[in-house]
């Protein structure tokens, strides 16, 4: 009986996913550091950074699937939480530059010196410490999600209206962070990072460490989501998704359930953004663009809403396709292809890739069970006739 919760948490599909993720986290560093550059099996540093970015997107997709796939909360502004986590990490990285900046100011980042700022804003205090920055990676997106959700869910804003409000939220943040007087670098954002935890950001070993850290974060996020959706709490979330009014009538505090899972999802998105920034080397207001949040929703739809592994798969496949198609002659048409992909999935694969495969297996298993039951009934009838 004690082993049952663990068995429920890590089923066959979850075990396969975690094994593949662990194999990937081991194989890529080995192929990058130990295999010679002349070998066809060598993984370049560029690919290491690219894979790390894909893993961060997978964490973001997982956070969206948790609220959309299981609680029915369609957020079109989750890119805001991703970007806030990224800015928290970017602020820490900027404080590590010190006198190595263009203007050699030990306190102020280069963009503040350029804009004639004379002192560091109070909200930059503490970001010289990694521990403080790590706290803000969770606190900044989590607090915003809590406040937003508190008012939205208590007002019983649902469906398309909630989606529009989340989109308006991220667009408002986009406009705010574009302003130079916000103290976050304006249009250029934060860049030219040097060190993270005393290690050069551009070094091969650091990039490998960031990739492995991203894989660990994805595994932990997956296990947290599995623990939620396989529990009684998760069953209530599904009930809220399918029949919110009836669930409230049964006595459940629907607003509290939605607020908790929405805040947790925002914190996961913030972690994804924090791991993303040192691997791409920049964070700017374009990460708040509503189009980015909508694209993340498409990842989940393609992979399979309400499957967790499908969200990860969708993020990897769509972003690989984006990298492939935007580097050639088809680059101007990528957005049309992305929109067409979403329409095709909606019409032809409404359950997504993983959801459709799972549905096929479940249907086949049901037919086999029905056939076995029918054979048992026939055998019983034959014995009774005898």
C-alpha positions, 0 to 999 in steps of 0.5 A: 500500500505504501508503494501505491502513491509512487506507482501512481506518480511514476507510471510506465509513460512517466518512467519512459519520459524520465529515462529519456530525459536522463539519457539526454542529459548525460549523452549531450555533455559526453558528446560535447566534451569527450567526442572530438570535433572531427567526429560525426557524433560530436555535439557542438556548443551551439547545439548545446545552447539550442537544446538548453533553450528547447528544454526551457520552452518545454518547462514553460509548456508544462506550466501551461498544460498544468492550468489549461489541460487540467484546470481549464484555465487558458492563459494567453499571457504566460510569457509574462511570468517567463519574462519576469523570471528571466529579468530576475536572472538578468538583473543578477547577471548584470550585477556580476559584470562590475568594472568589466562593463563598457563604462567600468562602473562597479555599481551601475549597469552600462545602460544606467550610466549611458542614461545618466542615472546616478544611483542604483534603483532600490528594486535592484538592491540584493541582486548581487546575491544569487540567493536573493535572485533565486528567491525573486525568480519565484517571488516576482512571477508568483506574486503577480499571478497571485494578485491577478488570480485573486481578483480574476477568480474571485470575480469568476472571470472564466473562458475567453474573458480570462484569456483576453485579460491575461493577454492584456496583462502581458501587453501592459508589461511589454509597454512598461518594460520598453520605457527607459525610465523603468530601469530595466534597459528599455528596448535593448533589455539586459545583455553582455553577461559575463559570469554566473556563480563565478563561472564564465557564461560563454564557457563550454562547461558552463553551457553544459551545466546550464543544460543539465540544470534545465533538464533537472528543472524539467524533471522536477517540474514534471514530477510536481505536476504528476503529483498534483494531477494524480492526487485528489487535488488533481481530480478536483481540478479536472472537475472544475475544468469539466463542470465548474458550476457543479463543482462549486455547488458540491462545496469545493472552493473553486477559486482557491484551487484555481488560484493555487495552481495558477500561482504554481504554474507562474513560478514554473514559468519563471524558473524556465525564463531564469534558465533561458536567459544565461543560455541565450545571453539576453532578455528584452521586452520582446519576451512579453509579446502576446504572440509568444504566449499564444505560440506556447499555447500552440505547443501544448495543443500540438503535443496534447493538452492534459497529458504533460508529456505531450506538452513537452513533446509539442514544445520540442517539435514546434521549436525545432520546426521553427529553427529549421524553417526560419533559417531558410527560404521559408522564413517569411512564411513561418507564422503562416505555417504555425497558424496552419499547424494550429488549425490542422491540429484543432480539426484533425488531432483535437487531442494532440499527438500524445493524446491521440496515441493514448486514446488509440491505445485505450480504445484498443485495450477496451476492445480487447477487454470487451472481446475477452469478456464476450469469450468468457460469457460464451464459455459460461453459456456453453458450460451451462448448456452442457 
